């Protein structure tokens, strides 16, 4: 299921990665030494890819795998496409006539809340996929080491994610 993935990426004499993993679950992986974070899923439909940065290279191999699985789930479940569609839908009511301003405002507010809720749900869904793939402890450790006190609006809090991961791990143990 998972494409070639070396122990660590090869580096040149300056410590810069020279050969990133080719792909994971059919999704290409690209290395960008200027990437500001660890990794993220980018693109739409058949042009999806996972971009990793220097911080990714410093992580343990199993944590790297957990992060790649998390980002791959975003690609496989079309999370970016769903979020963009919701943003587009939130502006659609503006095309209606002025007498419906109240309805427009309510529709925009409702769709904004929906995209906020769906964004959080997508993160938890990707975390569950990592747990089911056998890397639950690794993603939990990564989140513990890198969480921010104030998450972005589209991300669950650290406590929500860790609680959900713990729940997914317990469910997995019960099914064993």
ROVOPA-433634 format. One line per 8 residues: number of its first residue (from 1); for each residue x, z, y of N, C-alpha, C. Coordinates in steps of 0.001 Angstrom, whole numbers, always signed. Each point is the difference from the previous one (the first is absolute). Example, Ala and Ser with C-alpha at 12.3 -4.5 7.8 and 13.67 -1.06 7.14 Angstrom:
residues 2
1) +13190:+7800:-5690:-890:+0:+1190:+900:+0:+1200 | -350:-720:+1050:+820:+60:+1190:-770:+730:+1090 .
//
This chain:
residues 176
1) +826:+0:-1193:-826:+0:+1193:+868:+0:+1254 | +1055:+761:-9:+843:+112:+1188:+1206:-913:-160 | +285:-781:+1038:+1091:-967:-26:+1357:+667:-22 | +1061:-818:+24:+1357:+530:-47:+214:+1040:+1094 | +602:+1100:-371:+237:+1062:+967:+1290:+711:-368 | +1100:-316:+670:+1284:+618:-334:+20:+1490:+319 | +917:+730:-632:+155:+1434:+265:+48:+260:+1502 | +899:-649:+667:+119:+38:+1453:+310:-1425:+439 .
9) -369:-333:+1195:+320:-1336:+469:+1496:-100:+221 | +559:-1170:-274:+1416:-216:+266:+227:+43:+1496 | +1161:+493:+406:+313:+43:+1427:+1326:-689:+247 | +192:-487:+1220:+1277:-607:+361:+935:+1105:+465 | +1163:-370:+534:+1002:+1001:+397:-468:+884:+1148 | -1030:-419:+730:-531:+799:+1102:-1182:+854:-429 | -353:-33:-1287:-1115:+793:-497:-1361:-632:+225 | -34:-1275:+388:-1270:-691:+231:-472:-626:-1306 .
17) -1273:+161:-297:-538:-553:-1241:+133:-1515:-2 | +408:-550:-1142:+159:-1446:-100:-992:-619:-969 | -579:+793:-890:-942:-571:-957:-1170:+946:-233 | -1116:-236:+668:-1174:+856:-232:-656:-353:-1318 | -845:+897:-522:-758:-356:-1195:-823:-1247:+294 | -205:-820:-999:-692:-1272:+200:-1486:+180:+278 | -662:+818:-807:-1450:+153:+146:-493:+1189:-799 | -1226:+379:+281:-673:+1035:-776:-1457:-439:-149 .
25) -466:-44:-1225:-1362:-434:-307:-328:-1358:+636 | +1012:-868:+60:-184:-1346:+541:+90:-90:+1513 | +288:+1108:+680:+87:+4:+1462:+1476:+6:+400 | +429:-994:+783:+1406:-58:+399:+408:+1206:+843 | +1262:+388:-137:+552:+1108:+772:+1118:-560:+868 | -52:+299:+1292:+1014:-471:+943:+680:+1203:+639 | +1289:-120:+229:+768:+1046:+668:+192:-384:+1459 | -233:+959:+900:+224:-204:+1430:+773:+1202:+500 .
33) +1267:-214:+349:+828:+1128:+421:-476:+623:+1311 | -871:-675:+732:-536:+540:+1251:-1382:+629:-172 | -462:+93:-1228:-1320:+597:-260:+21:+1448:+479 | -982:+395:+833:+31:+1353:+562:-384:+1106:-981 | -630:-349:-1101:-436:+1009:-947:+630:-195:-1361 | -718:+419:-1019:+475:-109:-1378:-448:-1330:-596 | -1307:-226:-22:-551:-1227:-582:-1425:-185:+486 | -454:-1244:+22:-1399:-262:+277:-414:-1346:-566 .
41) -1306:-124:-219:-583:-1245:-496:-379:-842:+1204 | +311:-1294:-72:-295:-900:+1110:-604:-1291:-521 | -661:-707:+883:-514:-1321:-328:-1420:+24:-524 | -521:-1217:-186:-1366:-179:-456:-37:-957:-1180 | -942:+250:-888:-280:-871:-1136:+1291:-377:-736 | +302:-1271:-162:+1172:-380:-803:+1318:+189:+747 | -32:+368:+1272:+1221:+184:+778:+385:+1476:+117 | -411:+809:-940:+299:+1431:+37:+1434:+247:-444 .
49) +554:+1095:+519:+1319:+441:-429:+145:+1479:+348 | +968:+620:-627:+341:+1378:+320:+1359:-52:+683 | +96:+633:+1155:+1259:+20:+746:+573:+1407:-92 | +1260:+79:-389:+693:+1290:-115:+1138:+40:+1020 | +379:+1205:+385:+1072:+176:+976:+1124:+860:-536 | +945:+302:+867:+1175:+798:-374:-392:+1351:-591 | -1030:+634:+558:-414:+1317:-491:-419:-61:-1468 | -566:-1116:-420:-419:-188:-1385:+1198:+118:-944 .
57) +1136:-550:+412:+1202:-41:-852:+569:+1385:-277 | -318:+958:+844:+559:+1351:-135:-806:+878:-951 | -1124:-525:-489:-887:+789:-851:+364:-134:-1476 | -389:+1005:-766:+139:-21:-1447:-760:-1196:-570 | +488:-553:-1103:-603:-1198:-595:-1475:+205:-341 | -380:+1129:-546:-1409:+209:-366:-881:+133:+1238 | +526:+568:+1063:-762:+56:+1247:-130:-1412:+571 | +1059:-786:-90:-80:-1398:+426:-1109:-720:-764 .
65) -39:+205:-1291:-1014:-658:-833:-1402:+451:+409 | -162:+1296:+250:-1306:+521:+413:-447:-630:+1316 | +911:-120:+947:-336:-597:+1298:-374:-1466:-177 | +758:-730:-815:-319:-1414:-231:-1364:-157:-664 | -326:+869:-943:-1317:-58:-642:-1107:+283:+1012 | +230:+967:+881:-978:+339:+1029:-262:-1221:+895 | +1058:-632:+474:-154:-1173:+868:-607:-1180:-768 | +371:-140:-1273:-560:-1080:-823:-1508:+164:-143 .
73) -467:+1232:-126:-1447:+234:-114:-721:-474:+1257 | +600:+233:+1166:-601:-505:+1233:-157:-1526:-78 | +1024:-687:-491:-55:-1462:-108:-1036:-436:-1030 | +33:+601:-1174:-880:-410:-1093:-1476:+261:+295 | -281:+998:+816:-1387:+342:+326:-464:-603:+1322 | +813:-838:+592:-359:-695:+1248:-345:+982:+1117 | +728:+1105:+80:-296:+1006:+1013:+164:-558:+1413 | +1062:-756:+267:+215:-529:+1343:-1123:-968:+388 .
81) -385:-852:-928:-1060:-962:+285:-1318:+719:+312 | -289:+1072:-727:-1227:+759:+230:+15:+669:+1374 | +1144:+541:+385:+94:+661:+1305:-153:-1002:+1140 | +638:-1150:-131:-113:-1024:+1046:-1441:-502:+96 | -661:-167:-1135:-1400:-439:+10:-876:+1023:+724 | +251:+1283:-233:-782:+1038:+684:+238:-7:+1504 | +1231:-242:+403:+287:-71:+1433:-775:-1170:+608 | +29:-1140:-691:-760:-1158:+473:-1480:+289:+85 .
89) -538:+669:-1005:-1426:+346:+3:-352:+943:+1146 | +930:+860:+366:-310:+957:+1067:-185:-700:+1347 | +588:-1193:+158:-183:-732:+1248:-1155:-993:-57 | -514:-292:-1177:-1101:-962:-143:-1230:+367:+824 | -392:+1281:+85:-1195:+332:+797:+126:-361:+1480 | +1218:-137:+502:+181:-331:+1413:-535:-1393:+326 | -218:-803:-1022:-520:-1341:+216:-1510:+10:+256 | -629:+1125:-202:-1448:+101:+209:-337:+101:+1484 .
97) -1242:-158:+305:-454:+14:+1395:+62:+1396:+615 | +151:+101:+1340:+108:+1280:+701:-1109:+1015:-265 | -1269:-391:-214:-1019:+1028:-221:+258:+860:-1236 | +874:-429:-825:+262:+763:-1221:+1268:+850:+113 | +367:+360:+1230:+1253:+735:+212:+80:+1299:-808 | -1057:+734:-95:+12:+1237:-772:+269:-295:-1468 | -668:-998:-524:+214:-380:-1400:+1442:-448:-221 | +528:-714:+965:+1389:-474:-104:+959:+1192:-28 .
105) -204:+924:+926:+877:+1175:+53:-62:+797:-1297 | -1191:+178:-544:-146:+725:-1262:+655:-755:-1151 | -163:-1308:-8:+601:-806:-1070:+1513:+54:+65 | +570:-118:+1193:+1455:+56:+156:+516:+1375:-425 | -669:+1049:+441:+425:+1356:-382:-89:+192:-1511 | -1093:-481:-595:-164:+141:-1449:+1049:-765:-779 | +293:-1212:+420:+1012:-789:-701:+1401:+566:+215 | +261:+564:+1173:+1300:+636:+243:+194:+1192:-937 .
113) -1052:+819:-113:+68:+1139:-919:+190:-484:-1432 | -703:-1070:-371:+108:-539:-1346:+1422:-466:-286 | +646:-687:+945:+1365:-465:-232:+965:+1186:-83 | -247:+1043:+784:+798:+1228:-67:-125:+627:-1392 | -1213:+117:-485:-262:+595:-1307:+599:-852:-1122 | -164:-1315:+88:+516:-890:-1040:+1521:+35:-30 | +644:+59:+1162:+1459:+88:+36:+512:+1214:-758 | -649:+1137:+215:+385:+1219:-722:-244:-163:-1506 .
121) -1138:-580:-335:-340:-217:-1413:+1021:-911:-676 | +471:-1029:+708:+991:-912:-564:+1306:+726:-324 | +418:+908:+866:+1226:+762:-265:-152:+851:-1259 | -1139:+674:-135:-223:+836:-1184:-108:-849:-1263 | -591:-1176:+113:-101:-922:-1136:+1387:-460:-443 | +863:-307:+964:+1368:-415:-336:+769:+1158:-637 | -206:+1228:+497:+647:+1166:-610:-470:+190:-1442 | -1298:-169:-253:-536:+145:-1362:+622:-1031:-933 .
129) +206:-1203:+496:+636:-1057:-796:+1420:+398:-394 | +728:+616:+925:+1370:+451:-285:-35:+1080:-1084 | -939:+937:+102:-126:+1064:-1004:-305:-606:-1371 | -958:-930:-50:-364:-639:-1270:+1154:-808:-583 | +920:-426:+854:+1165:-764:-457:+1136:+911:-453 | -208:+1322:+85:+991:+953:-490:+994:+498:+1032 | -298:-181:+1289:+941:+405:+1040:-643:+960:+1009 | -928:+819:-464:-708:+927:+875:+895:+1052:+622 .
137) +883:+585:-789:+892:+1031:+544:+937:-585:+1039 | +428:-1246:-229:+929:-635:+927:-656:-288:+1351 | -1240:-498:-17:-670:-281:+1271:-316:+1316:+717 | -344:+1036:-751:-259:+1311:+612:+1275:+547:+653 | +1128:-131:-685:+1283:+459:+556:+345:-789:+1256 | -186:-1307:-36:+289:-831:+1171:-866:+418:+1185 | -1290:+207:-236:-894:+408:+1087:+398:+1364:+568 | +412:+903:-880:+411:+1333:+453:+1210:-98:+919 .
145) +932:-888:-347:+1237:-124:+780:-189:-786:+1292 | -1025:-829:+86:-106:-912:+1150:-1278:+149:+817 | -867:+954:-346:-1285:+67:+711:+178:+368:+1474 | -948:-472:+808:-34:+298:+1423:-1135:+978:+249 | +193:+945:+916:-1056:+987:+258:-1316:-639:+442 | +78:-1111:+745:-1215:-660:+471:-21:-1431:-540 | -798:-244:-1048:-38:-1349:-583:-719:-976:+922 | +226:-1274:-249:-706:-1028:+766:-1477:+44:-383 .
153) -875:-583:+808:-1438:+48:-306:-366:-659:-1330 | +822:-934:-466:-333:-703:-1233:+615:+640:-1235 | +654:+1145:+153:+621:+668:-1138:-598:+1381:-181 | -212:+395:-1246:-440:+1385:-243:+1136:+954:+379 | -333:+1231:+257:+1039:+990:+306:+860:+225:-1247 | +1144:+601:+213:+889:+340:-1109:-744:+862:-1022 | -745:+984:+490:-724:+898:-897:-1048:-752:-819 | -717:-940:+640:-999:-796:-727:+656:-833:-1100 .
161) +1115:-636:+339:+675:-859:-982:+569:+821:-1149 | +644:+1119:+313:+572:+831:-1061:-1109:+573:-886 | -1114:+412:+609:-1125:+511:-785:-573:-1062:-925 | -123:-1214:+508:-521:-1097:-821:+971:-350:-1125 | +1296:-17:+304:+1002:-296:-1029:-40:+1066:-1082 | -108:+1267:+399:-93:+1094:-973:-1235:-172:-883 | -1109:-378:+620:-1238:-235:-753:+190:-1158:-992 | +601:-1103:+458:+241:-1152:-875:+906:+390:-1165 .
169) +1040:+817:+279:+913:+437:-1064:-730:+871:-1024 | -851:+907:+476:-765:+861:-906:-956:-824:-868 | -663:-991:+606:-885:-878:-761:+772:-770:-1072 | +1207:-412:+354:+820:-747:-950:+406:+883:-1180 | +314:+1264:+283:+373:+938:-1067:-1207:+240:-920 | -1194:+158:+572:-1193:+222:-800:-298:-1177:-906 | +300:-1220:+458:-272:-1195:-801:+1025:-197:-1113 | +1133:+684:+110:+1072:-139:-1014:-340:+716:-1275 .
//
